[in-house]
Amino acid sequence: MSFLEFVFYFFSTLTVLSALGMITARNPVHAVLFLVFAFFNSAALWITLRAEFLGIVLVLVYVGAVMVLFLFVVMMLDINIARLREGFIRFLPLGIVVALVMVVELGLIVGARYFQVDALPGSGSDVPNTVALGKVLYTQYVYPFEIAAVVLLVAIVAAIALTLRRRPETKYQKPEQQMAVTREQRVRLVKMAAEKKS
């Protein structure tokens, strides 16, 4: 067994164990942390398969943004765990049947009868995948890339505008009124009589 095969099987085992830990964890925060660990191991697998860009994107996007957001949402929500477990025993046979069907389907799809890969194909050049992808993305597909960026920016602004609510009990600063205040309105002089020392 070569070192690359050892690393592949090591991270594959960690990925499977972290996925099992995610679906069997009783605490939702622990489940999200197991999912983050599964993403890290999957990124390592992508890197061992010579797909460095996909591994980096998996860490930056999913672990760095999406899963952290999930973790904060789960931690902020007051989830009643006892209520979530009420129907666990009732739906357990159905869950086992669905899991067995998925295992059989994966076995049929990933079996050696359909996919016989002897070795990883080389790229044919000395240029790394990330460099080649960057050259294609910023030369040939630069206009679709910029259009996608503008669409995402519009979606972010629209999401903020739709979720913005003006509540009457919340105090807001009004800069136009603060700038229109005169000197007499800023400082109030109060005349008080001096007190004698006793």
Secondary structure, DSSP 4 states (H G I P E B T S, - for coil): --HHHHHHHHHHHHHHHHHHHHHH-SSHHHHHHHHHHHHHHHHHHHHHTT-HHHHHHIIIIIIIIIHHHHHHHHHHS---HHHHTTTHHHHHHHHHHHHHHHHHHHHHHHSTTT----SPPP-SSSS-HHHHHHHHHHHTTHHHHHHHHHHHHHHHHHHHHHH----TTS----HHHHHT--HHHH------PPPPP-
